[in-house]
Amino acid sequence: MAQPLHQSGRSAQTGFTLVELIMVIVLMGVIGGMVSVFMKSPIDAYFASARRATLTDTADTVVRRMARDIHKALPNSIRMPPAGNSCIEFIPTTTGARYRTIGSGALDFAGTTAATTFNMLGDQPIAANDLIVVYNLGIPGADAYELSNTAVVSSAPSVAVLSPPETAIPITYSGGLTHFPLESGSSRFHVVPANEQVVSLVFVAGASSAAGDATGILYRWARPALGAAYATPASCAALQTAMMADLSHPPSILSSNVNTWSVAYDAADQRNAIVRISLGLTVSNETVSLYHEVHVDNTP
């Protein structure tokens, strides 16, 4: 019987040709390009939404920080320079309380000899060198900026063992006074911290960067500056110059990437005084703008 023929020792080989591989690569590139076209818009929208959310959160935080500062301002101490709407200043307070009006420890408003102490009703955090301000009206003779109604806490107050408790506050009057000029109708006083007697919010503008980011900066400048020598700045530009030149009390940055910031103060009515704040932040040509109104109670 005849034997079957066998193939030679070289076995048959199978696989992709170079042309087939090139066609596959081309097809994958086409499909990938089509997918990227459809995916680009949703991805861009996601990043834009995240950027706007971040900007909005930053702007909201900055505005709330300013509002908290302004809410604690000494009554009738908010003021703006005659020229410009890119700055505002005020006298901050840390606390307030009531003073004793009769009996031992009462605050004297008519004495010719400077009283060295008075009693506060209750116990509030007051430190040596803080300022006590009574009935600030923001007018000559009752203006904390000129120290005409203030006294310095000369040493740490001491709590008296009474029921309810009272705190004896040792004081030294400012500017040669022997007593506070005007009584508060509600027997109240305010406390101004020694190291932050004046706070200014100042906007320094800048040109946009090549990446589309705003370069303006909003500063908070705090310093001990009260006294007869301290006058209302002539303009926001003058306040900005003084801020940059004060190496002893460098300002802190409230926000960068600020495109616009303006402020207005309406004090037509003490009970309804309003600070209006407009803030705009820009990053990568994306701008978020916020408008906020802060109610100010100027009742001294």
Rosetta blueprint (number, residue, H / E / L):
1 M L
2 A L
3 Q L
4 P L
5 L L
6 H L
7 Q L
8 S L
9 G L
10 R L
11 S L
12 A L
13 Q L
14 T L
15 G L
16 F L
17 T L
18 L H
19 V H
20 E H
21 L H
22 I H
23 M H
24 V H
25 I H
26 V H
27 L H
28 M H
29 G H
30 V H
31 I H
32 G H
33 G H
34 M H
35 V H
36 S H
37 V H
38 F H
39 M H
40 K H
41 S H
42 P H
43 I H
44 D H
45 A H
46 Y H
47 F H
48 A H
49 S H
50 A H
51 R H
52 R H
53 A H
54 T H
55 L H
56 T H
57 D H
58 T H
59 A H
60 D H
61 T H
62 V H
63 V H
64 R H
65 R H
66 M H
67 A H
68 R H
69 D H
70 I H
71 H H
72 K L
73 A E
74 L L
75 P L
76 N L
77 S L
78 I L
79 R E
80 M L
81 P L
82 P L
83 A E
84 G L
85 N L
86 S L
87 C E
88 I E
89 E E
90 F E
91 I L
92 P E
93 T L
94 T L
95 T E
96 G E
97 A E
98 R E
99 Y E
100 R L
101 T L
102 I L
103 G L
104 S L
105 G L
106 A L
107 L L
108 D L
109 F L
110 A L
111 G L
112 T L
113 T L
114 A L
115 A L
116 T L
117 T E
118 F E
119 N E
120 M E
121 L E
122 G L
123 D L
124 Q L
125 P L
126 I L
127 A L
128 A L
129 N L
130 D L
131 L E
132 I E
133 V E
134 V L
135 Y L
136 N L
137 L L
138 G L
139 I E
140 P L
141 G L
142 A E
143 D L
144 A H
145 Y H
146 E H
147 L L
148 S L
149 N L
150 T E
151 A E
152 V E
153 V E
154 S L
155 S L
156 A L
157 P L
158 S E
159 V E
160 A E
161 V L
162 L L
163 S L
164 P L
165 P L
166 E E
167 T E
168 A E
169 I E
170 P E
171 I E
172 T E
173 Y E
174 S L
175 G L
176 G L
177 L L
178 T L
179 H L
180 F L
181 P L
182 L L
183 E L
184 S L
185 G L
186 S L
187 S L
188 R E
189 F E
190 H E
191 V E
192 V E
193 P L
194 A L
195 N L
196 E L
197 Q L
198 V E
199 V E
200 S E
201 L E
202 V E
203 F E
204 V E
205 A L
206 G L
207 A L
208 S L
209 S L
210 A L
211 A L
212 G L
213 D L
214 A L
215 T L
216 G E
217 I E
218 L E
219 Y E
220 R E
221 W E
222 A E
223 R E
224 P L
225 A L
226 L L
227 G L
228 A L
229 A L
230 Y L
231 A L
232 T L
233 P L
234 A L
235 S E
236 C H
237 A H
238 A H
239 L H
240 Q H
241 T H
242 A H
243 M H
244 M H
245 A H
246 D L
247 L L
248 S L
249 H L
250 P L
251 P L
252 S E
253 I E
254 L E
255 S E
256 S E
257 N E
258 V E
259 N E
260 T E
261 W E
262 S E
263 V E
264 A E
265 Y E
266 D E
267 A L
268 A L
269 D L
270 Q H
271 R H
272 N H
273 A E
274 I E
275 V E
276 R E
277 I E
278 S E
279 L E
280 G E
281 L E
282 T E
283 V E
284 S L
285 N L
286 E E
287 T E
288 V E
289 S E
290 L E
291 Y E
292 H E
293 E E
294 V E
295 H E
296 V E
297 D L
298 N L
299 T L
300 P L
